[in-house]
Amino acid sequence: MTAARAGNGKSRAPLAIVLHTHMPYVKGYGTWPFGEEWLWEVYASSYLPVTELVRQGAPLTISLTPVLADQYEAPASGARCRAFYDEARRASHEEDQQWLIPTGLHGEHAASEHSWLEYERAIAHLDATGGDLLGALAGTSLWTSSATHAVLPLLATEAGVRLQVGTGAASHRRRAGKWDGGFWLPECAWDPELEAPLIEEGVRMVCVELTGAQPGEAAGARAPWRTPDGLRIVPIDRPLIDAVWHHDGYPAHADYRSSHARSYQGHALWNNAHEPYDPAKGAARARADAADWAQRCAQALADGIPRVVAFDTELFGHWWHEGPIFLAAALEALAEAGVELVTADELVARTELATAPAPPASTWGAGRDLRTWSAPKVSTITWDLRRAELDLLLTRGPGGLPEAALRDLLALQSSDWAFMVTEDRASSYGWARFAEHRRATTVPAGALPSSTPRLRHLAPDLAHDALAVG
């Protein structure tokens, strides 16, 4: 396979798009507006349209967190999801529409009818697949992640890292049948001390954020490399990412549907200019922006350095309604611009890797450091999750630790609780979830009523021996 030619006669390097797919463990922990509803909403809006592109042949690199797969794999999840669409969402749209036309809001009524279409498509998919929620994701996923999306540099011990990584790897191997070692670091949080436990658990390549971590080096202008111990380091291209995923990036355009302005029933009916949403204008804008982004990618790749861009899968549909249209159009525009799109695994395999030390610590969060998950506002979470991990190690008996205790620890370690508090997104829910799991970890063997019964579907591929190390 040969690379495309750039306008200057040089070979244009390939591009890889990594999509990180994640939702926290919310099954059984609340419904609207926080909790289990998130699983069903994001499935219809993001996961179905994105995975359909992969099934059609798009070489997108999908990473899937085990905690999300755990919930979709749980018995009756498909039935609960379908019931949510067919009952709760159908009724809420009907209630919206009952008052929109009488009050003269005809544009909003049309937007509501458009909004219902994605639920109709999801219902048809579930009926066709027998309610198999996980099939659409597991069959297209190349990479895995840690068990419950823990920020690995914030864990207290190497044994704790092994528990998260080993459980995630085992989960992926069982569901996908194989694993080539691609691993998404939650929050792209990297520290050189992670290298040894990652390699020992089978990880071969990770994405890193170099912006701010490599002084004097242009963001995104470095090809993947290999550390002396063999870990493939894959930098993500910040300028190309920010064109799509930034507060003033493409999704901020006035023509796009607002994800914040909602009706009484929680439906998005307006655009970013606070006017009734026009689906045709939104779709046209998405295609125009996709063409612009493809040209940016082509120009960047003309220097012969391969690029990797990474996004949360949920951006495409859940947070940016027109995101799936943009993504589909971008695939076509990239091909027209002569850009070769490959998976991240193929990009690394085709790159002549230099050997160099691992990069310094970094994340893709605020400040490119750990402040989002460790700032004073969430210091209680930061220290208590480490204390819980150490307490379990200290109380470990000759028979190891009970599964219930390990699952509560995994649930506690999720990065989502601190993120919700720091970003003030469902902050009260984040605090409540953290407090419940922390309370459960303070009682040996789960002697008090705790979250454990509701965690029965979490981490079925639990790495039992991880905390026996050392």
N, C-alpha and C positions, 0 to 999 in steps of 0.2 A: 504494500500500500504506500503510495507516495503522497507527500504533502502538496497542497495547492500552491500555485505560484502567486506571489505578490506582484504588485504593479511595477516594482523596481527589478523584477527578474529573480529575486531571491525566493527560496521556498518559504511559504507561509506556514507557521507552526500550527498545530492543532489546538482545539479548545475543548475543555471538559466542563460540564455543568453538574455540580453535586447538589442534590436536594435532600436536606435533612428533615426527616419525618418524625414528629414527636408530639405526644400529648401526655400530661401527667396521669397518674392513677386516680381517676375520678369515679370509676364504676362503683355505684352504691353510696357515693358521697355527695348527695344533693342533686337537684335537677335545675330548673330555671331560677335565677339567671346564671348560677355557677354550678358546675359539676358535670354529671353524666351527659347532659345535653350537648356539651362541647364535642363529645365523641361522635355524635350523630350529625351535628351541623357540619363539622369539618370533613366528614366522609363524603357528604353530598357535594359540598362546595369545592373541595380541593382534591381529595384522594382519588375519586373516580375519574375526573377529567385528566389529571396528571398521569395516572397509571395507564389510562387509555392511550396516551401518546407513546408510552414505552411499549405497550402491546402492539402498537402499529409500527414499531421499529425504531423509534427515537432512542439514541444511545445515551440516555440520561442516567446518571449514577444516583440511585436512590439509596439513602441510608434509612434504616428503620429501627427505632428504639424498641428494645424488648418489652418495655412497660406498655407501650401502645399495642403491640402485637398480643400481649397477655390479655388485654381487655377485649379485643376483637375476637380472640380465640375462645373466650369463656362461653360456656353453654348459654343459649338463649339470647346472646347479644344481637344476632341478626333479627330475631323476632322483636326485641325491645326497640331496635333501631327502626324497623319498619312501622311499628306501632306509633313511634314518635312522629314519623313523617305523616302517616295516614290519619292519625287522630289529632295529636297536639298541634302540629304545624298546619294541617288542613283547616282545623277549627280557628286557629289564630288568624290565618289569612282571610277566612270568611268574615270574621269579626271586624277586621280592618276594613274590608270592602263594603261592609254594611253602612259605614258612616262616611266613607270617602266621597261617594257620588252625591249623596244628599247634601253634603256641605260644599259641593262644587269643586272638589279636588280630583278632577278627571285625570290629570297627569299622574297623580299619585296612585290612582286606581290602576292605571295601565302599568305602572312600575310594580305594583303588588302582583298583578297577574304574571308579569315577567319573572318576578322573584319565585313564584310557585313552581315554575318550570323545572328548576334544578331538583326539587323534591320529587316531581313526577318521574324524572329520569332516574333518580336514585331508587324509587319504588320499583320501576321496571327492571333495574339491574338486580335488586335483591330477589325479585320474583324469578328472574332467569337463572340465578346462581343458587337458589335455595337458601338464601340468607347468609352466604359465605362472605363475611366481612373481611376476613384476613386474606382470602385468596387473591384479591386484587392487589394487595400490598406485598405479601410474602413472595409472590411469583415474580415480582419486578425488582426486588431489593437485592443489591450487591453488597452493601456495607451494613455493619451492625454498629452498636454503641454500647455504653455501659447500661447495666440492668435497669436503673431508674433515673438516668440522666443526672447523675451526681457530678458536681464540679470536682474533678479528680484531684487537682492540686490542693484543695481544701480538706481532703480526708486526712485523718490523723496518722494512719499507718500504711505501710505497703500491703499488709494483709487486707486492709479495707479496700484498697485499690483492686487487689486480686478478686475479692468478692464481687465487686461491681463488674469488672472486665470479664472474669471467668464465667459469670452467670450470663452476661450478654453474649459472649461467644458461643456458649453451649446452646442458648436459645436459638441463635441464628443457624447454627449447624443442623439442629433438629428440623427447623422449619424450612430452610432452603435446600438442605441436602448436602451443601458444601459451603466453604468459605475460603476466599483467597486472601484474607487478612486485612481488608479495608475496614477502617474503624473511624467513626466520627467522634471526636472528642467533644463531649457536651460543652456548649458555649464556646467551642473552639479553644478550650482552656488547656494550655500546654505548660509543662515544666520539665526541664531536663531530667529531674529525678523520676519521672514517669517512664522513662525509656526502658529500663530493665524489666519492670513488671509487665509492661505492655508486650514486649518481645516474648517473654516467657509464657504469656497467655495466647500467643499466636498472632498478634498484631503485626502487620507488615508495612502498613502505610497510614499516615494521618495527615489531615489538613492543618495548617497553622496560619495565624495572622501575623504578618511581619510588620505591619504599619506601626511605627513607634517602637518596635522591638529591635530593629536593625538600623541604628542611626546612620545617616548618610547614604542609605540604599533606597532606591526608588521603589515605592510600593508596587508589588505585583510584577516587577521586572526581573525576577529570579526564577530560574527553572527548578523543578524538583531535584533533590539531591539525596544522597545516601549517607547516613552516619557511619562512623567506623564500626559500630555494632550491627549495622544492617537495616536499620529502620528507614523507610522512605519518607522523606519530609516533603510535603506538597504545599507550597505557599498559595494562598488565595489572592486573587487580583482585586484589590480594594477599589481602584477607580472604576472598573467595569461593574463591580457590585453596586457601588454607590449611585450609579446612574439609574439603577432600578430600585434600590432599597435604601432610601435616605429620606429625610423629612421633606426635602424639596426635589426628590426624584420623580420619575414618571407618574407613580400613583397619585401624586398631589394635584394633577391637572384637574381643572374645573369640570371637565366632561365625565370624569369617572364617578362611579357611585360611591358615596360616603359610607364608611363602615361605622361611623359614630352617630350620625343623625338617624334616630329610629322612631318608628310609630309607637303607639301605646302597646302594641302587641310584639314589639321588638323587631320589626322588619325595616330594612333599609330601603327607603323610597325616594331619597333625594341625592343629588350629586354634590360634589365638593363646593359648588357655587350656591348651594341651598335652594336649588330649583328642582322640580320634579325630574327624576332620573329618566334619561332617554337611552335605551339600550343600543340603538343604532349608532348614536354619536359616541357612546362609550366604546363600542366595538371598533369603530373607525379610528378612534384615537389610539386604541391598543395596537392596531396594525401599523399605524404611522410610527408609534414609539418603538415597536419591534424592528421596523426597518432602520430607524435611527441607531438603535443599539447594535444591530448587526454590522452597520458601517463602523461604529466605534470599535467593535471587536476586530474587524478586519484590519483596521488601521493599526491597532495595538499589536496584532499578531504578525504584522509585516516585518518586525525585527527578528523573527525566527525563534523567539522564546515561547514555548508552550504556555498557555494560560489555563488556570482553573478558577471558575467562579462558583460560589456556594451561596445558597439561600435556604431559608426554612420553606419546606413544601407548602406550609399553610399560608404563606404570602400569596400563592397563586390560587385565588378563589376565596379563601376564608377572610383574609384581610384586604385583599385587592380583588374585587369581584371580577374584573376583566383580566385578571392574571392568567387564567388558562388560555384565553384568546391571545394574549400577548405571547405566551410561551409557544403556542402552536405556530403563530405567525413568525416568531423569531427563528424557529427551526427552518422554515422555508426561506426567510430572508438571509440567514447565515449561509445556506447552501447557494443561494443566488449570488452572494458576495464572495463565493469561493472559499468559505471557511469550512474546514473539515471538523465536524463534531465527533468526538470519541468519548468512551467512558474514561473515568479517571484511571482505572486499572490499565487500560490500553495506552493511555498517554504516558504513564510512568514506564510501562514495558518498552515503549518505543523511544524513550528519552535516554540518551547516553548520560548516565548519572555520575556526576562528580562525587567524590567523598569529602565530606566536610563535617565539622562538629554540629551537634544539635543546636537549634536556635535558643535564645533566652526565653524566659517565661513570658506568656502573652495570652490574651483572650480576644474575642471579637466584641466584647462588651464595652461599656463606657470607659474611656481612658485607655482601652486595650489592656486593662489589668483586671484585678479581681474585685474592684470596688462595688460593682453591682451586687455581689453576693457576700461581701465582707465589710461593707462600710458601717459606721456606727449605728445607722438606722436598723440594721439587721444583725448587729453583733451578737445578740442573744441566740439567733439561729446559728451563726457561724461557730460559736464556741460550744453550744449545746450538742450540735451534731457530732463534733469531735469528742466531746466528753462521753456521749452515749457509746461511740465506737470503742473508746478506751475502757469504759466500764464493762462492756461485754467481753473484751479480751481478758480483763482481770478476773472476771467471774467464770471464765470458761472451765468446765470440769473435764474429767478424763473422757467422758463420752461426747465432748464437743458441746455445741450450743443447739438448743431446740430451733426448729424451723420457724416457729412463730416469732422468736426473738430476732432472728436474722431478717425476716420479712419486714418487721416493724423498723429495723435499722435501715434497710434499703428504702422504705417509704419515707423515712425521715430525711434521708440524704438527697432527695430530689432537689435539683436547683430551682424548681419552679416556685417553691414557697418564698424564698428570699427575693426572687425576681418580682413576684406579684407585689410584695411589700415595697421594695425599692422603687418600682415603676408606678406604684399606686394603681395597679390593675387587679381588681378583686382582692384588695389588700386584706380585708377582714377574713376572706376565705383562706388566703395563704397562711395567716396567723393561726386560724382555727385548725387547719390541717397539720401544721407543724406542731402545735400544742398537743394534739391528740396522739400523734405518733411518738412525741417525746415522752408523754406520760406513760405510754405503753412500754417504752424501753427502760423506764426506771424501776420496773417491777420484775424480779427474776422469774423467768419462765412464763411470763404473761399471767401472773396470778390474779391481777385485777381485770375487770371487764375493760377491753381495749379495742383498738381498731382491728385486731388480728382476724376475727371472723370475716370481716369484710375484705380482707386481703388474701382470701383463700385462692384467688386466681393469679396473684402476683408471683412472678419468678418460679414457674413450675420446674425450670431447669436450674435450680439453685445450686451454686458451687459450694457444697457442704464443707469442703475441707479448706476453704480459703483462709478462714480465721484460725486454722490450726497451725499455720506457718509461723515459725519463730519460737 
